[in-house]
Structures are given as C-alpha cells and as structure tokens.
C-alpha cells in the first residue's frame, strides 16, 4: 500500500507496490493534464488526484 502525500490516505499504486509489478496503475486511466504540484514526493490517492484534475479543468488555482 502507498500513502497519499497530500492527505495521508492509504491506496494501491501499481508503480510503487511490488505485488502489482507489471500492471498498469489506476492513474494511467485519468487525463494526464498536470503534474502533482509543489515539492510533494510520491503519488496522490485517487480522490486527491481526481479533485486536482477537476479543479484544473475548471480553471481553479492549483492545490498545494
């Protein structure tokens, strides 16, 4: 399991979790619009990443 670097939620990340090696990550199905902002290290959970993408699509300032 991975931990979201934004909210701390636990989630599965195929890029980081050894048992999912070779499988595409859930995030590859989302639009590749923007990078995760700031100096955060690691991935965001599905909820945080979807919220960030939606805000970007609506022209809101980036989350931090």
C-alpha positions as CSV (number, residue, x, y, z in Angstrom):
1,X,0.0,0.0,0.0
2,X,1.0,3.6,-0.6
3,X,0.2,6.7,1.4
4,X,-1.1,9.8,-0.3
5,X,1.5,12.6,0.1
6,X,-1.4,15.1,0.2
7,X,-4.0,13.7,2.6
8,X,-2.3,10.6,4.0
9,X,-4.9,8.1,2.8
10,X,-3.8,4.5,2.0
11,X,-4.2,3.4,-1.6
12,X,-2.8,0.9,-4.1
13,X,-0.2,2.1,-6.6
14,X,0.9,-0.3,-9.2
15,X,4.0,1.8,-9.8
16,X,5.1,1.5,-6.1
17,X,3.6,-1.7,-4.8
18,X,5.7,-4.8,-5.6
19,X,2.8,-7.2,-5.8
20,X,1.3,-5.2,-8.7
21,X,4.5,-5.3,-10.8
22,X,3.9,-5.1,-14.5
23,X,0.3,-4.0,-14.1
24,X,-0.8,-0.5,-15.2
25,X,-1.6,1.9,-12.3
26,X,-5.1,3.2,-11.9
27,X,-3.8,6.7,-12.6
28,X,-3.0,5.9,-16.2
29,X,-6.7,5.9,-16.9
30,X,-7.0,9.6,-15.8
31,X,-6.2,12.5,-18.1
32,X,-2.5,13.5,-18.0
33,X,-3.3,17.2,-17.6
34,X,-1.0,18.5,-14.9
35,X,1.8,17.3,-12.6
36,X,1.3,17.0,-8.9
37,X,2.2,20.5,-7.6
38,X,4.8,21.6,-5.2
39,X,7.6,19.7,-3.6
40,X,5.5,16.7,-2.7
41,X,7.2,13.4,-3.0
42,X,5.2,10.4,-4.1
43,X,1.7,9.8,-5.5
44,X,-1.7,11.2,-4.6
45,X,-4.6,8.9,-3.8
46,X,-7.4,8.6,-6.4
47,X,-9.6,11.2,-4.5
48,X,-6.9,13.9,-4.3
49,X,-5.7,13.4,-7.9
50,X,-9.3,13.4,-9.3
51,X,-10.1,16.6,-7.3
52,X,-6.9,18.2,-8.5
53,X,-7.7,17.4,-12.2
54,X,-11.3,18.6,-11.8
55,X,-10.1,21.9,-10.3
56,X,-7.6,22.4,-13.1
57,X,-10.2,21.8,-15.7
58,X,-12.4,24.4,-14.0
59,X,-9.6,26.9,-14.0
60,X,-9.1,27.0,-10.2
61,X,-5.7,27.7,-8.8
62,X,-3.5,24.7,-8.1
63,X,-3.8,22.9,-4.8
64,X,-0.7,22.5,-2.6
